[in-house]
Amino acid sequence: MMQGREAALKALLACRKSGAWSEGALKELLRNTDRREAAFASRLCYGVLQNKLLLDYWLKPFVRGKLQPAVEEILRLAVYQLTMMDKIPPSAAVNEAVELGKKYANPQAAKVINGILRSLLRSMPLKEPEELSVRYSHPEELTQLLRENVGQKLEALLKSHNSIPPTVLQVNTLRTDGETLTRRLSELGAEVEQHPWLPNCLTLRSGGSIDGLEAFSEGDFYVQDAAARLAVLAAGVEPGMRVLDCCAAPGGKSFAAAIAMENRGELISCDIHPHKLKLIEKGAERLGIEIISTALQDASVHVPRWEKYFDRVIADVPCSGLGTIRKKPDIRYKDLKQTEKLPALQEKILCNQANYVKPGGVLLFSTCTVLERENQAVAEAFLAKHPEFSLEDVTFPEGSSIPTGAMTTLLPCDHDTDGFFICKCRRKS
């Protein structure tokens, strides 16, 4: 059975070699790993990705010459343990790093690892860098882009990206209620508490993986960030409506809408990937949702039969995903140039989806990014071309501290949610 440090190393090397996402690489590696070691591996892998630039800054004075990829990742793993995991004895972190060096490099590399780490230990405590981009391990280009969008909140945002996000469980009120589910999860060994401001929502304090719990397999809940659930609440979905979720995968918003509709009405969930539609269908079956039908459909391509047919259209469009950095730390190292064409695609999708909203209906536009060019700018460009739509204010749950507004950006440092944008547009009657 693979140990946590080795699994973390293999995941980091997979990310490095093939551009794999850490989440997918870890999931595959940890399929048959002990639960405790799996949690340890995840903490190490995400911790290194969240702090890579800072770890390299600390390592730089002690490294001579170019290192093999495996040696570099072994050193990062060790320094992360030495500086950010106070329950791990330094001797254990160093010795295990040396052993990994022997296995994944060679005996000489293992000696180099030992020497570097011993020298670094003698220099602790290590100095914090002044540059925010290095201190919080965000490439300078990304740091500057975020600064342009959030201003004085930059450091708080960067810091929040390196925190551990809560696991948020949405109660399936078709089958249970919050109090009953809380008791049941407690009996199954998972500690949860009521979300501070979102109804029928729980946060997981401890208990490890939840997809193996009986309550999950029986459809008592699904996992979805509070921000995504707010988007559905903002849309004002009600029982008996016709609803279209045009970019539905992995299905969370469709599930939230169906539950809000009390399993009454019509809900079409679309995606361009057949395997993702199957995941939505499987999730709906687990949750006991019967009103969802899936469609293989490009959101930017017109479907004449849907003209002015839907009461609500939910358009959670493709975006840079920069609001999910604390869950997917790899995103911060991706090429930002690849995101520059997204606003044009987003506007094209909105203009197409607008055709499907019936008079008096709502088009709900959302993204999981904090960039104005993908959010407010796209909404304003759409409204300029579609005077038949107007903005409509959304009132958010009491206690959320989210101000009423028609265009709202959520930040993890302010609301403990994903970075998220919600815009509500109503078609004139």
C-alpha positions, 0 to 999 in steps of 0.5 A: 500500500502506497504511503502518503509522501510517495503518493504526493510525490507521484501526483506532483510528478504527474502534474509536472510531466503531463499537465495533469490536474492534481485532483485527478492524479491524486484520486487515481493514486489514492484509490486503494490507499489507507484513509489516513495516508490518503488525507496526508497525501492530499494535504502534502500535494495541495500544500506544495502547490499552494506554496511552491514559489515560497518553498523555492524561495526558501530552498534557493540559498541551499541549492547548487546547480539544476536539480532533477524533477523528482529531487526538486519535488522531494525537497519541496515536500520536505520543506513544506513539512518542516515549515508548515506542519508542526506535528511532523518531527523534522527528523521524519521529514528529512529521513523520508525525503532521503528514502524517496531520493534513493527510490526516485533518483539515486544514492548520490541525489539522496545525499544531496537532499540530506545535505540541503535539508540539514543546512536549511534546518540550521537556518530556521526560522526562515525569512518571509519574502516581501513580495506578495507574489512569492509569499503567497505563491501566485505568479507575478502576472496573476498577482497583478491581474488580481490586483487590478480586479480586487484592489486593496483586498489583494493580500487577503484574497491571496492569503485565502487562496492558501487556506483549506476550503470548507466541504459544503453539503447541500441537504436534499430536502426531497428526502430529508432535512438538515436536523435529521441529516446532521444526526445521521452523519454524526452517527456515521462518524462525520462531524457537521454543522449548520452553514452560518447563513445558507439554509439547508446547507451543512459544512463538514468539520471532520470525517474524511471522505464523504462519498463512501458514507451511506447517507451519500449513496442514498442521496441525502445530500450532494456537495456544492459550494455555497456560491453556486447554490446562491446562483440558483437561489438568485434565479428564483426557481419555483415548482412547476417551472421550465428551467434550462441549465445550459452549461450544467456539468457536473450538475450541482446547479441542476440538482439545486434547481430540481430540489427547489422545484420540489421535483415538479416541472421540467429541467433540461441539463446540457453539456458538450461532453457525453460522459459528463451528461452520464454523471449528471444522470447518475447524480440525479438518480442517486438524489431521487430527482425525476424531472431532469433530462439531459441534452448533448448541446453546445450552449453557443449553438441555437436550438429553434424549438427552445425559443421563448420556452423557459421561465428560467435559463441558468448560464454558468458559462465557461470561465478562467476558474480563478475563483476556485484557486483554493480548491484547485491550486494548479490553476494559478500556474496556468497560462493566462493567455488562454483565458483572454478569448473567454469573454467573447465566448461568454457573450456569445453564449449569453446572447444565444441563451437569451433567445430561450427566455420567455417574456417575464422570465429570468436569465441568470449569468454566473461564473467562478472567477473574479475578473471583471473582463469575464463578469461585469464587462460581459454582462454590460456588453450583453445588455447593450445588445439586448434592451429587452433584458434589464438587471434585477436586484437579488437579496441574499440570505440574512447573515451573509453580509452580501449586499443586495445587487443585480451584479455581485462578486463573491470573494473567498476572503469575504464570504468563505465561498468560491470566488463567484459572479452572479448577475440576474437579468429579467426579460421584459413582459 
